[in-house]
Amino acid sequence: MNEDTQKYVVKPGIFVLVALSALQPFALNVMAPALPGMALSFDVDYATIQLTLTFYLVAVAIAQFFGGPLSDRFGRRPVILTSLVLFSFGAFAAVFAHSVGALIAARILQACGAGTAFALARAVIRDTSGRDESASRIGYVTMVMVVVPMIAPLCGGMLDEQFGWRSIFVVGTIFGAAVLLYASLKLPETRAGHGVGGGSLRHVLSAFPTLIRNRGFLGYAGALAFCSASFFGFLAAAPYVIVTVMDRSPDVYGAYFALSAFGYMVGNFVSGRFGQRIGTDRMVLIGSIISSFAIFSELVVIFTLPWTPASFFIPLMGNAIGNGLTMPGATAGALSVRPDLAGSAAGFAGAFQLGLGAAMTVATSHAVEIWPPSIAAIMLACAVLGMICHLAGRTGSPQRDVR
């Protein structure tokens, strides 16, 4: 985006971006403590009920893949508002689900809404900021909204204990409707030239081959995807480890999960505060190294110390800190390779991120039942692969921060 165009774009307030970004982690994390109990309610095994998470992630990936290009063509605001309607309706439908199939269908609607809003909040930031400033703003947004995944498992566990798992989706319906109202009042359009000279939808979709051929974009997108996959593997298997293997109650998982959320917030704060000074590429590399070392430390703990909730969560705080450093920079980098295609880049990177995350939930859900320590081994493999992607991408042609 050139300066003549950018000066006419209104930069949205931080709080509306936080609200849009909060829906996906809320819907993703709030169910986690209730999964073992939901399996009993529907009389299915843990791997089957875990499909409510897996299909959620797959739907998020698909929604982002198409939502990004649609926002490049028609504008960010109408696509975001439509996505919020889908999220609210999906949460409402889940309240009345009486089979795993119906629940999965409702979760897919939720995912389509939450995933699109999550991705386009980043595109909105990139519309109004340069690459390093985008990394900083994304870091601050994620730092603020990390309060949601910090308290969501705790709230989910409490709601499940007191009112049953359906109450979780009642709260989700209210949350989605509130964000829809807020965004309709506070979110301006930030995509310059949408609907005018923006090209046909077919032309916009042609951005994907352009992005796929760019080594720098693939490096950032790979680093983002494998970093997230490490977290999703943790999210899928950690409730089983705490509730089933360690025989603790769901609210214990929710309470200890706050340690990981706090670590992620610390990483986001550092990224937001020092991201422009240190630089996007260096921040991604530092975060990848910290994550790999922390997960390796968890493996050492598993084989040398008693495995308790504390010994499980405390070493993995380092992984959360590393993720908090890596993800804002990798996201901003992916969206900055072609700023004119920021929506498409956000959609493609988000689809890759959530698609790999969905695959990782399947892998860890089955592996942890066979060998519980496999959760750390899978997470370590993802962290190392993310670092390799980033380093490989940096060997390509350097990308200028075109605005």
Legacy VTK file of the C-alpha trace (Angstrom):
# vtk DataFile Version 3.0
C-alpha trace
ASCII
DATASET POLYDATA
POINTS 403 float
0.000 0.000 0.000
1.522 3.326 -0.981
1.487 6.370 1.258
-1.103 8.231 -0.841
-3.552 5.384 -0.372
-2.670 4.595 3.224
-3.309 8.110 4.532
-7.027 7.697 3.719
-7.329 4.428 5.633
-8.628 4.745 9.183
-6.608 2.695 11.671
-9.075 0.759 13.852
-8.876 0.846 17.619
-6.991 -1.899 19.401
-10.022 -3.155 21.326
-12.092 -4.122 18.289
-9.111 -6.089 16.966
-8.790 -7.812 20.326
-12.490 -8.720 20.289
-12.252 -10.198 16.792
-9.115 -12.144 17.681
-10.548 -13.492 20.927
-13.352 -15.587 19.417
-11.178 -18.327 17.965
-9.039 -19.029 21.059
-12.137 -18.820 23.237
-14.067 -21.408 21.231
-10.962 -23.562 20.914
-9.907 -23.600 24.561
-13.139 -23.359 26.527
-14.195 -26.913 25.593
-10.922 -28.624 26.514
-11.644 -29.444 30.189
-15.108 -30.794 29.278
-13.943 -33.219 26.575
-13.569 -36.311 28.815
-17.039 -35.716 30.294
-18.549 -35.092 26.839
-17.157 -38.437 25.690
-19.054 -40.096 28.526
-22.208 -38.091 27.763
-22.275 -39.244 24.135
-20.949 -42.716 25.015
-17.944 -42.445 22.670
-14.193 -42.799 23.159
-11.850 -39.869 23.701
-10.501 -39.932 20.139
-14.057 -39.588 18.778
-15.031 -36.618 20.917
-11.679 -35.085 19.993
-13.079 -34.786 16.462
-15.036 -31.754 17.683
-11.641 -30.075 17.925
-10.191 -31.631 14.782
-13.110 -30.689 12.509
-13.169 -27.256 14.111
-9.569 -26.696 13.040
-10.172 -28.079 9.555
-13.150 -25.741 9.110
-11.129 -22.785 10.362
-8.452 -23.579 7.783
-10.950 -23.801 4.915
-12.781 -20.649 5.995
-9.549 -18.669 6.118
-8.528 -19.970 2.692
-11.626 -18.426 1.101
-12.264 -15.580 3.540
-8.946 -13.865 2.814
-9.473 -13.525 -0.946
-13.106 -12.509 -0.432
-11.958 -9.687 1.838
-9.402 -8.578 -0.781
-12.239 -8.291 -3.282
-15.204 -7.077 -1.226
-13.562 -5.441 1.776
-12.656 -6.524 5.298
-15.736 -5.190 7.106
-18.580 -7.070 5.322
-16.696 -10.373 5.393
-15.876 -9.989 9.093
-19.457 -9.110 10.067
-20.792 -12.108 8.150
-18.302 -14.355 9.916
-19.510 -13.135 13.314
-23.089 -14.076 12.420
-21.923 -17.604 11.549
-20.026 -17.956 14.818
-23.008 -16.916 16.929
-25.410 -19.205 15.089
-23.011 -22.141 15.390
-22.639 -21.678 19.143
-26.431 -21.490 19.507
-26.907 -24.696 17.494
-24.355 -26.530 19.672
-26.509 -25.924 22.747
-29.157 -28.259 21.310
-26.870 -30.918 19.794
-27.891 -34.447 20.792
-25.303 -36.416 18.842
-21.607 -36.089 18.125
-22.433 -35.494 14.453
-24.741 -32.575 15.268
-22.169 -31.115 17.642
-19.446 -31.344 15.001
-21.705 -29.585 12.474
-22.336 -26.757 14.929
-18.627 -26.517 15.676
-17.924 -26.211 11.946
-20.201 -23.148 11.763
-18.459 -21.680 14.783
-15.107 -22.334 13.167
-16.027 -20.681 9.874
-16.919 -17.515 11.741
-14.108 -17.458 14.284
-11.378 -18.434 11.834
-12.277 -15.778 9.287
-12.478 -13.036 11.924
-9.156 -14.144 13.429
-7.292 -14.071 10.101
-8.792 -10.812 8.877
-7.984 -9.006 12.115
-4.321 -9.517 11.113
-5.030 -8.333 7.566
-6.638 -5.193 9.005
-3.448 -4.517 10.965
-1.292 -5.012 7.874
-3.568 -2.685 5.871
-2.616 0.172 8.165
0.971 -0.638 9.261
4.393 -1.585 7.868
5.969 -5.021 8.410
7.829 -4.467 11.673
5.069 -2.237 13.062
2.551 -4.944 12.123
4.571 -7.497 14.102
4.551 -5.133 17.061
0.795 -4.460 16.861
0.018 -8.140 16.387
2.151 -8.845 19.440
0.222 -6.327 21.517
-3.154 -7.569 20.262
-2.258 -11.153 21.061
-0.841 -10.185 24.434
-4.116 -8.531 25.409
-6.390 -11.216 23.999
-4.310 -14.014 25.555
-6.371 -13.369 28.658
-9.126 -15.292 26.859
-7.234 -18.609 26.457
-5.896 -18.086 29.967
-9.343 -18.025 31.546
-11.335 -20.009 28.961
-10.304 -23.508 30.171
-10.886 -22.462 33.769
-14.335 -21.076 32.880
-15.095 -24.126 30.782
-14.181 -26.450 33.630
-16.309 -24.486 36.098
-19.299 -24.311 33.739
-19.037 -28.030 33.048
-18.852 -28.847 36.752
-21.764 -26.584 37.753
-24.173 -26.575 34.788
-23.011 -29.201 32.287
-21.144 -28.825 29.017
-24.076 -27.241 27.126
-23.713 -24.104 29.238
-20.336 -23.541 27.553
-22.101 -22.917 24.260
-24.708 -20.657 25.846
-21.847 -18.415 26.929
-20.342 -18.717 23.439
-23.578 -17.510 21.843
-23.674 -14.439 24.086
-19.986 -13.709 23.431
-20.402 -13.946 19.656
-23.449 -11.678 19.603
-21.658 -9.076 21.714
-18.629 -9.005 19.397
-20.925 -8.715 16.372
-22.616 -5.652 17.840
-19.297 -4.093 18.855
-17.662 -4.647 15.456
-20.663 -3.292 13.570
-20.239 -0.042 15.510
-16.438 0.278 15.709
-14.810 -1.500 12.757
-14.046 0.729 9.731
-13.189 -0.538 6.262
-9.402 -0.723 5.820
-9.023 -2.457 2.459
-8.301 0.398 0.046
-9.954 0.020 -3.349
-12.190 -2.904 -2.407
-14.880 -3.447 -4.981
-13.294 -0.767 -7.207
-10.383 -1.899 -9.313
-9.982 -4.859 -6.990
-10.327 -7.334 -9.866
-12.669 -10.261 -10.187
-12.832 -12.938 -7.519
-11.139 -15.289 -9.991
-8.282 -12.799 -10.278
-8.027 -12.515 -6.518
-7.891 -16.317 -6.136
-4.975 -16.334 -8.548
-2.941 -14.794 -5.722
-2.424 -18.250 -4.195
-0.079 -19.536 -6.924
1.866 -16.288 -6.633
2.287 -16.757 -2.902
3.120 -20.454 -3.155
5.972 -19.699 -5.534
7.481 -17.210 -3.091
10.122 -18.876 -0.919
10.040 -16.119 1.683
6.283 -16.464 2.151
6.541 -20.238 2.485
9.272 -19.853 5.098
7.175 -17.538 7.256
4.010 -19.592 6.738
5.855 -22.815 7.616
7.324 -21.310 10.774
3.863 -20.093 11.803
2.185 -23.416 11.015
4.649 -25.664 12.850
4.761 -23.304 15.833
0.971 -23.510 16.050
1.007 -27.275 15.472
3.149 -27.674 18.565
0.515 -25.814 20.575
-2.402 -27.716 19.048
-0.700 -31.010 19.819
-0.399 -29.837 23.407
-4.026 -28.673 23.484
-5.326 -31.978 22.139
-3.374 -34.259 24.490
-2.875 -32.248 27.688
-6.442 -32.781 29.033
-6.001 -36.548 28.603
-2.647 -36.445 30.403
-3.974 -34.425 33.343
-7.495 -35.874 33.704
-6.951 -39.509 32.674
-3.258 -40.324 33.156
-2.732 -38.221 36.297
-6.327 -38.700 37.540
-6.982 -35.020 38.269
-10.219 -33.072 37.859
-10.885 -30.858 34.790
-10.567 -27.663 36.816
-6.976 -28.649 37.722
-6.154 -28.635 34.017
-7.856 -25.245 33.640
-5.903 -23.758 36.538
-2.503 -25.013 35.343
-3.196 -24.007 31.755
-2.975 -20.416 32.981
0.809 -20.936 33.249
1.062 -21.558 29.509
-1.205 -18.628 28.742
0.927 -16.377 30.952
4.098 -17.522 29.197
2.540 -16.789 25.823
1.549 -13.332 27.049
5.139 -12.650 28.151
6.398 -13.585 24.674
3.764 -11.350 23.052
4.725 -8.447 25.301
8.390 -8.752 24.359
7.422 -8.963 20.688
5.177 -5.909 20.963
7.675 -3.872 22.979
10.889 -4.748 21.135
9.714 -6.210 17.813
10.470 -3.113 15.738
13.900 -2.728 17.340
15.014 -6.354 17.071
13.401 -7.054 13.703
10.904 -9.624 12.520
13.326 -12.304 11.326
15.494 -12.276 14.432
12.439 -12.435 16.704
11.102 -15.506 14.887
14.453 -17.276 15.183
14.868 -16.468 18.871
11.365 -17.704 19.614
11.977 -20.966 17.746
15.164 -21.645 19.690
13.497 -20.971 23.044
10.574 -23.271 22.191
12.823 -26.133 21.103
14.949 -25.920 24.235
11.900 -25.756 26.534
10.226 -28.813 25.013
13.477 -30.764 25.150
13.636 -29.852 28.851
10.126 -31.290 29.272
11.315 -34.601 27.827
14.190 -34.642 30.303
11.765 -33.977 33.166
9.450 -36.794 32.060
12.219 -39.368 32.284
13.973 -38.072 35.417
11.304 -36.642 37.743
7.783 -37.599 38.909
5.226 -36.528 36.295
2.772 -34.160 37.967
0.701 -31.216 36.682
3.427 -28.857 37.904
6.309 -30.774 36.302
4.247 -31.015 33.111
3.244 -27.362 32.744
6.205 -25.441 34.182
8.857 -26.481 31.599
6.365 -25.877 28.798
6.003 -22.256 29.885
9.230 -21.724 27.934
7.568 -23.124 24.824
4.682 -20.694 25.319
7.123 -17.786 25.607
8.846 -18.887 22.413
5.513 -19.169 20.608
4.655 -15.667 21.748
7.838 -14.396 20.104
7.562 -16.452 16.923
3.942 -16.124 15.884
3.543 -12.315 15.592
6.742 -12.003 13.560
5.962 -14.978 11.331
2.437 -13.668 10.723
3.615 -10.151 9.892
6.338 -11.536 7.645
3.886 -13.702 5.692
1.514 -10.766 5.188
4.330 -8.421 4.156
5.722 -10.384 1.212
2.887 -8.938 -0.898
1.037 -6.245 1.090
-1.424 -5.800 -1.773
-2.508 -9.414 -1.170
-2.539 -9.253 2.621
-5.997 -10.807 2.880
-5.076 -13.723 0.625
-1.784 -14.183 2.474
-3.615 -14.163 5.815
-6.080 -16.732 4.503
-3.479 -19.040 2.993
-1.107 -18.859 5.966
-4.028 -19.337 8.347
-5.317 -22.317 6.376
-1.892 -23.953 6.426
-1.551 -23.143 10.129
-4.901 -24.620 11.139
-4.775 -27.504 8.664
-1.483 -28.702 10.115
-2.878 -28.081 13.587
-5.871 -30.289 12.834
-3.587 -33.088 11.661
-1.568 -32.720 14.832
-4.650 -33.068 17.049
-5.396 -36.412 15.389
-1.801 -37.600 15.749
-1.431 -36.613 19.394
-4.914 -37.826 20.405
-4.032 -41.345 19.283
-0.358 -41.294 20.242
-0.957 -40.093 23.808
-3.288 -43.020 24.492
-0.544 -45.421 23.429
2.374 -43.617 25.076
1.574 -40.439 27.096
5.086 -38.871 26.827
4.607 -38.764 23.051
2.996 -35.348 23.555
6.429 -33.810 24.215
8.144 -35.719 21.408
5.600 -34.515 18.835
5.785 -30.943 20.101
9.591 -30.957 19.839
9.477 -32.244 16.256
7.102 -29.399 15.326
9.275 -26.733 16.964
12.403 -27.905 15.142
10.619 -28.144 11.783
9.295 -24.597 12.226
12.823 -23.315 12.771
14.024 -25.151 9.671
11.235 -23.594 7.568
12.145 -20.113 8.718
15.849 -20.565 8.029
15.133 -22.068 4.599
12.835 -19.163 3.727
15.464 -16.616 4.666
17.896 -18.096 2.133
15.590 -16.922 -0.649
15.510 -13.460 -2.139
15.094 -10.803 0.562
11.738 -9.068 0.636
11.426 -5.349 0.959
8.721 -3.916 3.203
6.550 -2.445 0.476
3.813 -0.230 1.822
LINES 1 404
403 0 1 2 3 4 5 6 7 8 9 10 11 12 13 14 15 16 17 18 19 20 21 22 23 24 25 26 27 28 29 30 31 32 33 34 35 36 37 38 39 40 41 42 43 44 45 46 47 48 49 50 51 52 53 54 55 56 57 58 59 60 61 62 63 64 65 66 67 68 69 70 71 72 73 74 75 76 77 78 79 80 81 82 83 84 85 86 87 88 89 90 91 92 93 94 95 96 97 98 99 100 101 102 103 104 105 106 107 108 109 110 111 112 113 114 115 116 117 118 119 120 121 122 123 124 125 126 127 128 129 130 131 132 133 134 135 136 137 138 139 140 141 142 143 144 145 146 147 148 149 150 151 152 153 154 155 156 157 158 159 160 161 162 163 164 165 166 167 168 169 170 171 172 173 174 175 176 177 178 179 180 181 182 183 184 185 186 187 188 189 190 191 192 193 194 195 196 197 198 199 200 201 202 203 204 205 206 207 208 209 210 211 212 213 214 215 216 217 218 219 220 221 222 223 224 225 226 227 228 229 230 231 232 233 234 235 236 237 238 239 240 241 242 243 244 245 246 247 248 249 250 251 252 253 254 255 256 257 258 259 260 261 262 263 264 265 266 267 268 269 270 271 272 273 274 275 276 277 278 279 280 281 282 283 284 285 286 287 288 289 290 291 292 293 294 295 296 297 298 299 300 301 302 303 304 305 306 307 308 309 310 311 312 313 314 315 316 317 318 319 320 321 322 323 324 325 326 327 328 329 330 331 332 333 334 335 336 337 338 339 340 341 342 343 344 345 346 347 348 349 350 351 352 353 354 355 356 357 358 359 360 361 362 363 364 365 366 367 368 369 370 371 372 373 374 375 376 377 378 379 380 381 382 383 384 385 386 387 388 389 390 391 392 393 394 395 396 397 398 399 400 401 402
